């Protein structure tokens, strides 16, 4: 897993972009069939008993609601 942070100056303001890279089995990727550019919502659904890991939900959002 890798986190990439990018900062840009846009119209006098610093814009920060964070990207999380992780691997999943190809079979899961194929089943989801999400296109490049798919808008995804992130939700923390809880924490594991060891309190060192979080359970994360990635939810495909219909981009029509953003218009």
N, CA, C and O atoms as a Tripos MOL2 file, in Angstrom:
@<TRIPOS>MOLECULE
protein
  268   267    67     0     0
PROTEIN
NO_CHARGES

@<TRIPOS>ATOM
      1 N           0.8560   -1.1630    0.0000 N.3       1 UNK1
      2 CA          0.0000    0.0000    0.0000 C.3       1 UNK1
      3 C           0.9020    1.2260    0.0000 C.2       1 UNK1
      4 O           1.9800    1.2270    0.5950 O.2       1 UNK1
      5 N           0.4350    2.2760   -0.6840 N.am      2 UNK2
      6 CA          1.2170    3.5060   -0.8080 C.3       2 UNK2
      7 C           0.2610    4.6940   -0.7810 C.2       2 UNK2
      8 O          -0.8290    4.6340   -1.3490 O.2       2 UNK2
      9 N           0.6710    5.7660   -0.1250 N.am      3 UNK3
     10 CA         -0.0930    7.0190   -0.1330 C.3       3 UNK3
     11 C           0.7570    8.0730   -0.8250 C.2       3 UNK3
     12 O           1.9190    8.2770   -0.4730 O.2       3 UNK3
     13 N           0.1700    8.7400   -1.8090 N.am      4 UNK4
     14 CA          0.8550    9.7960   -2.5480 C.3       4 UNK4
     15 C           0.1500   11.1160   -2.2480 C.2       4 UNK4
     16 O          -1.0690   11.2190   -2.3900 O.2       4 UNK4
     17 N           0.9110   12.1180   -1.8350 N.am      5 UNK5
     18 CA          0.3590   13.4440   -1.5440 C.3       5 UNK5
     19 C           0.9580   14.4240   -2.5440 C.2       5 UNK5
     20 O           2.1740   14.4830   -2.7290 O.2       5 UNK5
     21 N           0.0920   15.1810   -3.1750 N.am      6 UNK6
     22 CA          0.5280   16.1630   -4.1680 C.3       6 UNK6
     23 C          -0.0670   17.5170   -3.8030 C.2       6 UNK6
     24 O          -1.2540   17.6150   -3.4930 O.2       6 UNK6
     25 N           0.7520   18.5550   -3.8390 N.am      7 UNK7
     26 CA          0.2770   19.9120   -3.5610 C.3       7 UNK7
     27 C           0.5500   20.7860   -4.7790 C.2       7 UNK7
     28 O           1.6320   20.7410   -5.3650 O.2       7 UNK7
     29 N          -0.4460   21.5790   -5.1470 N.am      8 UNK8
     30 CA         -0.3190   22.5000   -6.2790 C.3       8 UNK8
     31 C          -0.7940   23.8750   -5.8540 C.2       8 UNK8
     32 O          -1.6370   24.0060   -4.9660 O.2       8 UNK8
     33 N          -0.2570   24.8830   -6.4850 N.am      9 UNK9
     34 CA         -0.7090   26.2530   -6.2690 C.3       9 UNK9
     35 C          -1.6720   26.6000   -7.3930 C.2       9 UNK9
     36 O          -1.2980   26.5690   -8.5660 O.2       9 UNK9
     37 N          -2.9090   26.9300   -7.0430 N.am     10 UNK10
     38 CA         -3.9340   27.2380   -8.0300 C.3      10 UNK10
     39 C          -4.6430   28.5230   -7.6030 C.2      10 UNK10
     40 O          -5.2770   28.5690   -6.5490 O.2      10 UNK10
     41 N          -4.5330   29.5460   -8.4130 N.am     11 UNK11
     42 CA         -5.1620   30.8480   -8.1240 C.3      11 UNK11
     43 C          -4.7970   31.3490   -6.7240 C.2      11 UNK11
     44 O          -5.6460   31.8810   -6.0080 O.2      11 UNK11
     45 N          -3.5390   31.1770   -6.3450 N.am     12 UNK12
     46 CA         -3.0720   31.6620   -5.0590 C.3      12 UNK12
     47 C          -3.4070   30.7660   -3.8730 C.2      12 UNK12
     48 O          -3.0790   31.1060   -2.7360 O.2      12 UNK12
     49 N          -4.0540   29.6280   -4.1160 N.am     13 UNK13
     50 CA         -4.4060   28.7040   -3.0380 C.3      13 UNK13
     51 C          -3.6750   27.3840   -3.2360 C.2      13 UNK13
     52 O          -3.4790   26.9360   -4.3660 O.2      13 UNK13
     53 N          -3.2770   26.7700   -2.1360 N.am     14 UNK14
     54 CA         -2.6390   25.4560   -2.1960 C.3      14 UNK14
     55 C          -3.7280   24.3930   -2.2150 C.2      14 UNK14
     56 O          -4.5600   24.3180   -1.3110 O.2      14 UNK14
     57 N          -3.7070   23.5790   -3.2560 N.am     15 UNK15
     58 CA         -4.6610   22.4840   -3.4200 C.3      15 UNK15
     59 C          -3.9200   21.1860   -3.1240 C.2      15 UNK15
     60 O          -2.8780   20.9140   -3.7200 O.2      15 UNK15
     61 N          -4.4490   20.3920   -2.2140 N.am     16 UNK16
     62 CA         -3.7970   19.1500   -1.8020 C.3      16 UNK16
     63 C          -4.6040   17.9560   -2.3130 C.2      16 UNK16
     64 O          -5.8170   17.8830   -2.1120 O.2      16 UNK16
     65 N          -3.9260   17.0350   -2.9670 N.am     17 UNK17
     66 CA         -4.5510   15.8070   -3.4510 C.3      17 UNK17
     67 C          -3.8620   14.6270   -2.7790 C.2      17 UNK17
     68 O          -2.6340   14.5510   -2.7650 O.2      17 UNK17
     69 N          -4.6480   13.7050   -2.2210 N.am     18 UNK18
     70 CA         -4.1040   12.5010   -1.6050 C.3      18 UNK18
     71 C          -4.6500   11.2870   -2.3520 C.2      18 UNK18
     72 O          -5.8450   11.2060   -2.6380 O.2      18 UNK18
     73 N          -3.7690   10.3560   -2.6600 N.am     19 UNK19
     74 CA         -4.1670    9.1370   -3.3590 C.3      19 UNK19
     75 C          -3.6820    7.9350   -2.5660 C.2      19 UNK19
     76 O          -2.5470    7.9130   -2.0900 O.2      19 UNK19
     77 N          -4.5410    6.9420   -2.4260 N.am     20 UNK20
     78 CA         -4.2040    5.7080   -1.7340 C.3      20 UNK20
     79 C          -4.1240    4.5990   -2.7720 C.2      20 UNK20
     80 O          -5.0880    4.3440   -3.4940 O.2      20 UNK20
     81 N          -2.9780    3.9430   -2.8440 N.am     21 UNK21
     82 CA         -2.7690    2.8470   -3.7890 C.3      21 UNK21
     83 C          -2.7290    1.5350   -3.0180 C.2      21 UNK21
     84 O          -1.9880    1.4130   -2.0430 O.2      21 UNK21
     85 N          -3.5170    0.5550   -3.4440 N.am     22 UNK22
     86 CA         -3.4670   -0.7670   -2.8360 C.3      22 UNK22
     87 C          -3.8350   -1.8020   -3.8820 C.2      22 UNK22
     88 O          -4.4410   -1.4770   -4.9030 O.2      22 UNK22
     89 N          -3.4700   -3.0440   -3.6240 N.am     23 UNK23
     90 CA         -3.7190   -4.1280   -4.5710 C.3      23 UNK23
     91 C          -4.9140   -4.9580   -4.1240 C.2      23 UNK23
     92 O          -5.0900   -5.2290   -2.9370 O.2      23 UNK23
     93 N          -5.7320   -5.3560   -5.0950 N.am     24 UNK24
     94 CA         -6.8220   -6.2940   -4.8430 C.3      24 UNK24
     95 C          -6.7410   -7.3740   -5.9110 C.2      24 UNK24
     96 O          -6.1720   -7.1460   -6.9780 O.2      24 UNK24
     97 N          -7.2990   -8.5360   -5.6390 N.am     25 UNK25
     98 CA         -7.2990   -9.5900   -6.6580 C.3      25 UNK25
     99 C          -8.0270   -9.1390   -7.9340 C.2      25 UNK25
    100 O          -9.0340   -8.4350   -7.8670 O.2      25 UNK25
    101 N          -7.5090   -9.5500   -9.0800 N.am     26 UNK26
    102 CA         -8.0970   -9.1760  -10.3720 C.3      26 UNK26
    103 C          -9.5560   -9.6150  -10.4650 C.2      26 UNK26
    104 O         -10.3740   -8.9190  -11.0650 O.2      26 UNK26
    105 N          -9.8870  -10.7660   -9.8730 N.am     27 UNK27
    106 CA        -11.2700  -11.2600   -9.9200 C.3      27 UNK27
    107 C         -12.2360  -10.2600   -9.2770 C.2      27 UNK27
    108 O         -13.3480  -10.0680   -9.7680 O.2      27 UNK27
    109 N         -11.8150   -9.6290   -8.1880 N.am     28 UNK28
    110 CA        -12.6660   -8.6270   -7.5350 C.3      28 UNK28
    111 C         -12.7780   -7.3860   -8.4110 C.2      28 UNK28
    112 O         -13.8650   -6.8300   -8.5660 O.2      28 UNK28
    113 N         -11.6580   -6.9510   -8.9830 N.am     29 UNK29
    114 CA        -11.6780   -5.8050   -9.8840 C.3      29 UNK29
    115 C         -12.6040   -6.0640  -11.0720 C.2      29 UNK29
    116 O         -13.3780   -5.1950  -11.4720 O.2      29 UNK29
    117 N         -12.5130   -7.2640  -11.6240 N.am     30 UNK30
    118 CA        -13.3760   -7.6290  -12.7600 C.3      30 UNK30
    119 C         -14.8510   -7.6230  -12.3630 C.2      30 UNK30
    120 O         -15.7000   -7.1640  -13.1270 O.2      30 UNK30
    121 N         -15.1550   -8.1330  -11.1640 N.am     31 UNK31
    122 CA        -16.5500   -8.1880  -10.7210 C.3      31 UNK31
    123 C         -17.1080   -6.7860  -10.4720 C.2      31 UNK31
    124 O         -18.2530   -6.5030  -10.8260 O.2      31 UNK31
    125 N         -16.3000   -5.9040   -9.8630 N.am     32 UNK32
    126 CA        -16.7540   -4.5280   -9.6410 C.3      32 UNK32
    127 C         -16.9820   -3.8140  -10.9680 C.2      32 UNK32
    128 O         -17.9620   -3.0870  -11.1330 O.2      32 UNK32
    129 N         -16.0640   -4.0310  -11.9140 N.am     33 UNK33
    130 CA        -16.1710   -3.4470  -13.2490 C.3      33 UNK33
    131 C         -16.3070   -1.9300  -13.2140 C.2      33 UNK33
    132 O         -17.0180   -1.3500  -14.0340 O.2      33 UNK33
    133 N         -15.6200   -1.2800  -12.2560 N.am     34 UNK34
    134 CA        -15.6310    0.1760  -12.1730 C.3      34 UNK34
    135 C         -14.7380    0.7380  -13.2560 C.2      34 UNK34
    136 O         -13.6240    0.2570  -13.4590 O.2      34 UNK34
    137 N         -15.2180    1.7540  -13.9520 N.am     35 UNK35
    138 CA        -14.4380    2.4020  -15.0030 C.3      35 UNK35
    139 C         -13.4160    3.3390  -14.3780 C.2      35 UNK35
    140 O         -13.6000    3.8020  -13.2520 O.2      35 UNK35
    141 N         -12.3390    3.6200  -15.1040 N.am     36 UNK36
    142 CA        -11.3850    4.6290  -14.6520 C.3      36 UNK36
    143 C         -12.1380    5.9410  -14.4710 C.2      36 UNK36
    144 O         -12.9540    6.3170  -15.3120 O.2      36 UNK36
    145 N         -11.8660    6.6250  -13.3870 N.am     37 UNK37
    146 CA        -12.5460    7.8880  -13.1050 C.3      37 UNK37
    147 C         -13.8050    7.7200  -12.2820 C.2      37 UNK37
    148 O         -14.4910    8.7090  -12.0210 O.2      37 UNK37
    149 N         -14.1400    6.5050  -11.8610 N.am     38 UNK38
    150 CA        -15.3240    6.2720  -11.0480 C.3      38 UNK38
    151 C         -15.2020    7.0310   -9.7310 C.2      38 UNK38
    152 O         -14.1660    6.9630   -9.0700 O.2      38 UNK38
    153 N         -16.2470    7.7470   -9.3500 N.am     39 UNK39
    154 CA        -16.2670    8.4830   -8.0950 C.3      39 UNK39
    155 C         -16.6200    7.5070   -6.9770 C.2      39 UNK39
    156 O         -17.6110    6.7820   -7.0580 O.2      39 UNK39
    157 N         -15.7830    7.5000   -5.9220 N.am     40 UNK40
    158 CA        -15.9650    6.5570   -4.8290 C.3      40 UNK40
    159 C         -16.0450    7.3110   -3.5070 C.2      40 UNK40
    160 O         -15.2860    8.2500   -3.2690 O.2      40 UNK40
    161 N         -16.9590    6.8940   -2.6640 N.am     41 UNK41
    162 CA        -17.0960    7.4600   -1.3230 C.3      41 UNK41
    163 C         -16.3450    6.5620   -0.3380 C.2      41 UNK41
    164 O         -16.3700    5.3390   -0.4700 O.2      41 UNK41
    165 N         -15.6870    7.1590    0.6330 N.am     42 UNK42
    166 CA        -14.9040    6.4570    1.6540 C.3      42 UNK42
    167 C         -15.6500    6.5490    2.9760 C.2      42 UNK42
    168 O         -16.0830    7.6320    3.3690 O.2      42 UNK42
    169 N         -15.8050    5.4260    3.6630 N.am     43 UNK43
    170 CA        -16.4570    5.4240    4.9760 C.3      43 UNK43
    171 C         -15.6710    4.5240    5.9200 C.2      43 UNK43
    172 O         -15.3200    3.4010    5.5570 O.2      43 UNK43
    173 N         -15.3930    5.0050    7.1250 N.am     44 UNK44
    174 CA        -14.7970    4.1520    8.1500 C.3      44 UNK44
    175 C         -15.9600    3.4340    8.8350 C.2      44 UNK44
    176 O         -16.7890    4.0590    9.4980 O.2      44 UNK44
    177 N         -16.0050    2.1130    8.6630 N.am     45 UNK45
    178 CA        -17.1240    1.3210    9.1710 C.3      45 UNK45
    179 C         -16.8580    0.7800   10.5710 C.2      45 UNK45
    180 O         -17.7550    0.2080   11.1910 O.2      45 UNK45
    181 N         -15.6630    0.9490   11.0680 N.am     46 UNK46
    182 CA        -15.3510    0.4680   12.4180 C.3      46 UNK46
    183 C         -13.8780    0.1390   12.5270 C.2      46 UNK46
    184 O         -13.1060    0.3190   11.5860 O.2      46 UNK46
    185 N         -13.5120   -0.3430   13.6850 N.am     47 UNK47
    186 CA        -12.1220   -0.6850   13.9380 C.3      47 UNK47
    187 C         -12.0250   -2.1380   14.3860 C.2      47 UNK47
    188 O         -12.9380   -2.6650   15.0220 O.2      47 UNK47
    189 N         -10.9180   -2.7740   14.0510 N.am     48 UNK48
    190 CA        -10.7100   -4.1690   14.4100 C.3      48 UNK48
    191 C         -10.3640   -4.2530   15.9010 C.2      48 UNK48
    192 O         -10.0030   -3.2520   16.5200 O.2      48 UNK48
    193 N         -10.4800   -5.4520   16.4640 N.am     49 UNK49
    194 CA        -10.2500   -5.6400   17.9000 C.3      49 UNK49
    195 C          -8.8340   -5.2440   18.3170 C.2      49 UNK49
    196 O          -8.6260   -4.8060   19.4480 O.2      49 UNK49
    197 N          -7.8560   -5.3940   17.4150 N.am     50 UNK50
    198 CA         -6.4810   -5.0450   17.7710 C.3      50 UNK50
    199 C          -6.2690   -3.5330   17.8070 C.2      50 UNK50
    200 O          -5.2040   -3.0640   18.2080 O.2      50 UNK50
    201 N          -7.2860   -2.7690   17.3870 N.am     51 UNK51
    202 CA         -7.2620   -1.3030   17.3840 C.3      51 UNK51
    203 C          -6.1280   -0.7200   16.5400 C.2      51 UNK51
    204 O          -5.7640    0.4450   16.7030 O.2      51 UNK51
    205 N          -5.5730   -1.5310   15.6430 N.am     52 UNK52
    206 CA         -4.5190   -1.0590   14.7500 C.3      52 UNK52
    207 C          -4.9750   -1.0300   13.3020 C.2      52 UNK52
    208 O          -4.2550   -0.5480   12.4270 O.2      52 UNK52
    209 N          -6.1730   -1.5460   13.0500 N.am     53 UNK53
    210 CA         -6.7010   -1.5890   11.6910 C.3      53 UNK53
    211 C          -8.1280   -1.0520   11.6770 C.2      53 UNK53
    212 O          -8.8980   -1.2620   12.6140 O.2      53 UNK53
    213 N          -8.4610   -0.3570   10.5950 N.am     54 UNK54
    214 CA         -9.8240    0.1600   10.4100 C.3      54 UNK54
    215 C         -10.5040   -0.6250    9.2950 C.2      54 UNK54
    216 O          -9.8590   -1.0440    8.3350 O.2      54 UNK54
    217 N         -11.7920   -0.8150    9.4300 N.am     55 UNK55
    218 CA        -12.5880   -1.4560    8.3720 C.3      55 UNK55
    219 C         -13.1380   -0.3170    7.5090 C.2      55 UNK55
    220 O         -13.8780    0.5370    7.9990 O.2      55 UNK55
    221 N         -12.7710   -0.3100    6.2210 N.am     56 UNK56
    222 CA        -13.1150    0.7700    5.2980 C.3      56 UNK56
    223 C         -14.1060    0.2670    4.2560 C.2      56 UNK56
    224 O         -13.9800   -0.8480    3.7510 O.2      56 UNK56
    225 N         -15.0880    1.0990    3.9440 N.am     57 UNK57
    226 CA        -16.0360    0.8100    2.8700 C.3      57 UNK57
    227 C         -15.7680    1.8030    1.7470 C.2      57 UNK57
    228 O         -15.7490    3.0140    1.9710 O.2      57 UNK57
    229 N         -15.5620    1.2890    0.5410 N.am     58 UNK58
    230 CA        -15.4850    2.1260   -0.6580 C.3      58 UNK58
    231 C         -16.7830    1.9130   -1.4160 C.2      58 UNK58
    232 O         -17.1130    0.7870   -1.7900 O.2      58 UNK58
    233 N         -17.5130    2.9820   -1.6410 N.am     59 UNK59
    234 CA        -18.8420    2.8940   -2.2410 C.3      59 UNK59
    235 C         -18.8460    3.6420   -3.5650 C.2      59 UNK59
    236 O         -18.4740    4.8150   -3.6200 O.2      59 UNK59
    237 N         -19.2630    2.9720   -4.6230 N.am     60 UNK60
    238 CA        -19.3750    3.5760   -5.9500 C.3      60 UNK60
    239 C         -20.5320    4.5670   -5.9260 C.2      60 UNK60
    240 O         -21.6650    4.1990   -5.6150 O.2      60 UNK60
    241 N         -20.2450    5.8170   -6.2540 N.am     61 UNK61
    242 CA        -21.2510    6.8770   -6.2410 C.3      61 UNK61
    243 C         -21.6560    7.1990   -7.6700 C.2      61 UNK61
    244 O         -20.8000    7.3810   -8.5360 O.2      61 UNK61
    245 N         -22.9570    7.2700   -7.9190 N.am     62 UNK62
    246 CA        -23.4540    7.6650   -9.2250 C.3      62 UNK62
    247 C         -23.0870    9.1240   -9.4380 C.2      62 UNK62
    248 O         -23.5940   10.0000   -8.7370 O.2      62 UNK62
    249 N         -22.2060    9.3940  -10.4020 N.am     63 UNK63
    250 CA        -21.7160   10.7630  -10.5880 C.3      63 UNK63
    251 C         -22.7860   11.7270  -11.0800 C.2      63 UNK63
    252 O         -22.5270   12.9280  -11.1550 O.2      63 UNK63
    253 N         -23.9730   11.2460  -11.4170 N.am     64 UNK64
    254 CA        -25.0550   12.1630  -11.8120 C.3      64 UNK64
    255 C         -25.5060   13.0340  -10.6370 C.2      64 UNK64
    256 O         -26.0340   14.1250  -10.8500 O.2      64 UNK64
    257 N         -25.3040   12.5650   -9.3940 N.am     65 UNK65
    258 CA        -25.7340   13.3650   -8.2490 C.3      65 UNK65
    259 C         -24.7900   14.5340   -7.9970 C.2      65 UNK65
    260 O         -25.1090   15.4310   -7.2160 O.2      65 UNK65
    261 N         -23.6240   14.5320   -8.6550 N.am     66 UNK66
    262 CA        -22.6600   15.6110   -8.4740 C.3      66 UNK66
    263 C         -22.9020   16.7790   -9.4020 C.2      66 UNK66
    264 O         -22.2790   17.8290   -9.2500 O.2      66 UNK66
    265 N         -23.7790   16.6190  -10.3430 N.am     67 UNK67
    266 CA        -24.0310   17.6760  -11.3360 C.3      67 UNK67
    267 C         -25.0390   18.6800  -10.8410 C.2      67 UNK67
    268 O         -25.3640   19.6310  -11.5510 O.2      67 UNK67
@<TRIPOS>BOND
     1     1     2 1
     2     2     3 1
     3     3     4 2
     4     3     5 am
     5     5     6 1
     6     6     7 1
     7     7     8 2
     8     7     9 am
     9     9    10 1
    10    10    11 1
    11    11    12 2
    12    11    13 am
    13    13    14 1
    14    14    15 1
    15    15    16 2
    16    15    17 am
    17    17    18 1
    18    18    19 1
    19    19    20 2
    20    19    21 am
    21    21    22 1
    22    22    23 1
    23    23    24 2
    24    23    25 am
    25    25    26 1
    26    26    27 1
    27    27    28 2
    28    27    29 am
    29    29    30 1
    30    30    31 1
    31    31    32 2
    32    31    33 am
    33    33    34 1
    34    34    35 1
    35    35    36 2
    36    35    37 am
    37    37    38 1
    38    38    39 1
    39    39    40 2
    40    39    41 am
    41    41    42 1
    42    42    43 1
    43    43    44 2
    44    43    45 am
    45    45    46 1
    46    46    47 1
    47    47    48 2
    48    47    49 am
    49    49    50 1
    50    50    51 1
    51    51    52 2
    52    51    53 am
    53    53    54 1
    54    54    55 1
    55    55    56 2
    56    55    57 am
    57    57    58 1
    58    58    59 1
    59    59    60 2
    60    59    61 am
    61    61    62 1
    62    62    63 1
    63    63    64 2
    64    63    65 am
    65    65    66 1
    66    66    67 1
    67    67    68 2
    68    67    69 am
    69    69    70 1
    70    70    71 1
    71    71    72 2
    72    71    73 am
    73    73    74 1
    74    74    75 1
    75    75    76 2
    76    75    77 am
    77    77    78 1
    78    78    79 1
    79    79    80 2
    80    79    81 am
    81    81    82 1
    82    82    83 1
    83    83    84 2
    84    83    85 am
    85    85    86 1
    86    86    87 1
    87    87    88 2
    88    87    89 am
    89    89    90 1
    90    90    91 1
    91    91    92 2
    92    91    93 am
    93    93    94 1
    94    94    95 1
    95    95    96 2
    96    95    97 am
    97    97    98 1
    98    98    99 1
    99    99   100 2
   100    99   101 am
   101   101   102 1
   102   102   103 1
   103   103   104 2
   104   103   105 am
   105   105   106 1
   106   106   107 1
   107   107   108 2
   108   107   109 am
   109   109   110 1
   110   110   111 1
   111   111   112 2
   112   111   113 am
   113   113   114 1
   114   114   115 1
   115   115   116 2
   116   115   117 am
   117   117   118 1
   118   118   119 1
   119   119   120 2
   120   119   121 am
   121   121   122 1
   122   122   123 1
   123   123   124 2
   124   123   125 am
   125   125   126 1
   126   126   127 1
   127   127   128 2
   128   127   129 am
   129   129   130 1
   130   130   131 1
   131   131   132 2
   132   131   133 am
   133   133   134 1
   134   134   135 1
   135   135   136 2
   136   135   137 am
   137   137   138 1
   138   138   139 1
   139   139   140 2
   140   139   141 am
   141   141   142 1
   142   142   143 1
   143   143   144 2
   144   143   145 am
   145   145   146 1
   146   146   147 1
   147   147   148 2
   148   147   149 am
   149   149   150 1
   150   150   151 1
   151   151   152 2
   152   151   153 am
   153   153   154 1
   154   154   155 1
   155   155   156 2
   156   155   157 am
   157   157   158 1
   158   158   159 1
   159   159   160 2
   160   159   161 am
   161   161   162 1
   162   162   163 1
   163   163   164 2
   164   163   165 am
   165   165   166 1
   166   166   167 1
   167   167   168 2
   168   167   169 am
   169   169   170 1
   170   170   171 1
   171   171   172 2
   172   171   173 am
   173   173   174 1
   174   174   175 1
   175   175   176 2
   176   175   177 am
   177   177   178 1
   178   178   179 1
   179   179   180 2
   180   179   181 am
   181   181   182 1
   182   182   183 1
   183   183   184 2
   184   183   185 am
   185   185   186 1
   186   186   187 1
   187   187   188 2
   188   187   189 am
   189   189   190 1
   190   190   191 1
   191   191   192 2
   192   191   193 am
   193   193   194 1
   194   194   195 1
   195   195   196 2
   196   195   197 am
   197   197   198 1
   198   198   199 1
   199   199   200 2
   200   199   201 am
   201   201   202 1
   202   202   203 1
   203   203   204 2
   204   203   205 am
   205   205   206 1
   206   206   207 1
   207   207   208 2
   208   207   209 am
   209   209   210 1
   210   210   211 1
   211   211   212 2
   212   211   213 am
   213   213   214 1
   214   214   215 1
   215   215   216 2
   216   215   217 am
   217   217   218 1
   218   218   219 1
   219   219   220 2
   220   219   221 am
   221   221   222 1
   222   222   223 1
   223   223   224 2
   224   223   225 am
   225   225   226 1
   226   226   227 1
   227   227   228 2
   228   227   229 am
   229   229   230 1
   230   230   231 1
   231   231   232 2
   232   231   233 am
   233   233   234 1
   234   234   235 1
   235   235   236 2
   236   235   237 am
   237   237   238 1
   238   238   239 1
   239   239   240 2
   240   239   241 am
   241   241   242 1
   242   242   243 1
   243   243   244 2
   244   243   245 am
   245   245   246 1
   246   246   247 1
   247   247   248 2
   248   247   249 am
   249   249   250 1
   250   250   251 1
   251   251   252 2
   252   251   253 am
   253   253   254 1
   254   254   255 1
   255   255   256 2
   256   255   257 am
   257   257   258 1
   258   258   259 1
   259   259   260 2
   260   259   261 am
   261   261   262 1
   262   262   263 1
   263   263   264 2
   264   263   265 am
   265   265   266 1
   266   266   267 1
   267   267   268 2
@<TRIPOS>SUBSTRUCTURE
     1 UNK1         2 RESIDUE 1 A UNK
     2 UNK2         6 RESIDUE 1 A UNK
     3 UNK3        10 RESIDUE 1 A UNK
     4 UNK4        14 RESIDUE 1 A UNK
     5 UNK5        18 RESIDUE 1 A UNK
     6 UNK6        22 RESIDUE 1 A UNK
     7 UNK7        26 RESIDUE 1 A UNK
     8 UNK8        30 RESIDUE 1 A UNK
     9 UNK9        34 RESIDUE 1 A UNK
    10 UNK10       38 RESIDUE 1 A UNK
    11 UNK11       42 RESIDUE 1 A UNK
    12 UNK12       46 RESIDUE 1 A UNK
    13 UNK13       50 RESIDUE 1 A UNK
    14 UNK14       54 RESIDUE 1 A UNK
    15 UNK15       58 RESIDUE 1 A UNK
    16 UNK16       62 RESIDUE 1 A UNK
    17 UNK17       66 RESIDUE 1 A UNK
    18 UNK18       70 RESIDUE 1 A UNK
    19 UNK19       74 RESIDUE 1 A UNK
    20 UNK20       78 RESIDUE 1 A UNK
    21 UNK21       82 RESIDUE 1 A UNK
    22 UNK22       86 RESIDUE 1 A UNK
    23 UNK23       90 RESIDUE 1 A UNK
    24 UNK24       94 RESIDUE 1 A UNK
    25 UNK25       98 RESIDUE 1 A UNK
    26 UNK26      102 RESIDUE 1 A UNK
    27 UNK27      106 RESIDUE 1 A UNK
    28 UNK28      110 RESIDUE 1 A UNK
    29 UNK29      114 RESIDUE 1 A UNK
    30 UNK30      118 RESIDUE 1 A UNK
    31 UNK31      122 RESIDUE 1 A UNK
    32 UNK32      126 RESIDUE 1 A UNK
    33 UNK33      130 RESIDUE 1 A UNK
    34 UNK34      134 RESIDUE 1 A UNK
    35 UNK35      138 RESIDUE 1 A UNK
    36 UNK36      142 RESIDUE 1 A UNK
    37 UNK37      146 RESIDUE 1 A UNK
    38 UNK38      150 RESIDUE 1 A UNK
    39 UNK39      154 RESIDUE 1 A UNK
    40 UNK40      158 RESIDUE 1 A UNK
    41 UNK41      162 RESIDUE 1 A UNK
    42 UNK42      166 RESIDUE 1 A UNK
    43 UNK43      170 RESIDUE 1 A UNK
    44 UNK44      174 RESIDUE 1 A UNK
    45 UNK45      178 RESIDUE 1 A UNK
    46 UNK46      182 RESIDUE 1 A UNK
    47 UNK47      186 RESIDUE 1 A UNK
    48 UNK48      190 RESIDUE 1 A UNK
    49 UNK49      194 RESIDUE 1 A UNK
    50 UNK50      198 RESIDUE 1 A UNK
    51 UNK51      202 RESIDUE 1 A UNK
    52 UNK52      206 RESIDUE 1 A UNK
    53 UNK53      210 RESIDUE 1 A UNK
    54 UNK54      214 RESIDUE 1 A UNK
    55 UNK55      218 RESIDUE 1 A UNK
    56 UNK56      222 RESIDUE 1 A UNK
    57 UNK57      226 RESIDUE 1 A UNK
    58 UNK58      230 RESIDUE 1 A UNK
    59 UNK59      234 RESIDUE 1 A UNK
    60 UNK60      238 RESIDUE 1 A UNK
    61 UNK61      242 RESIDUE 1 A UNK
    62 UNK62      246 RESIDUE 1 A UNK
    63 UNK63      250 RESIDUE 1 A UNK
    64 UNK64      254 RESIDUE 1 A UNK
    65 UNK65      258 RESIDUE 1 A UNK
    66 UNK66      262 RESIDUE 1 A UNK
    67 UNK67      266 RESIDUE 1 A UNK
